[in-house]
Amino acid sequence: MIFRLKTSRKTQEIFKELENRTNYKPYTLVKHAIAWSLNENTSVENYESDSDGLDLNRQTITGDNEAYFKVLIEQVEGRHLPEDEFFPKYVKAHIDRGSELLLDMFNHAGSVDKYILQVLGVGDTV
């Protein structure tokens, strides 16, 4: 079983920028990135990126909710994922794709407060 993955360099740069702007650490940003990627409801099967970025521990990414992450990713992919595909391949792809979506969301919102309101669907935030 694999316990670590490396994000793309672009994801590392995005997370660094967002951490500087928000004080959110990568262990928080990674969950938001996965959520935004899953929200696209399209497969990441053919998503390709380098592995020159952050070195992340599996526990940091999924915590006690790994089964939940796996079910959601399998639902988007439309099939059961063997363990060696789920982690690191699909988790990494969702992190890398989602990091770009996350940056767009923060840029569009303009502030952490507006981003949170946008996520919650409260009022006209942007």
Protein Blocks (a to p, Z undefined) as FASTA:
>chain_A
ZZbdcddfklmmmmmmmmmmnopafklmmmmmmmmmmmnopafklgccddfbccddfklm
nmmmlmmmmmmmmmmnopacdfklmpmmlmmmmmmmmmmmmmmmmmmnopaklmmmmmno
pajfZZ
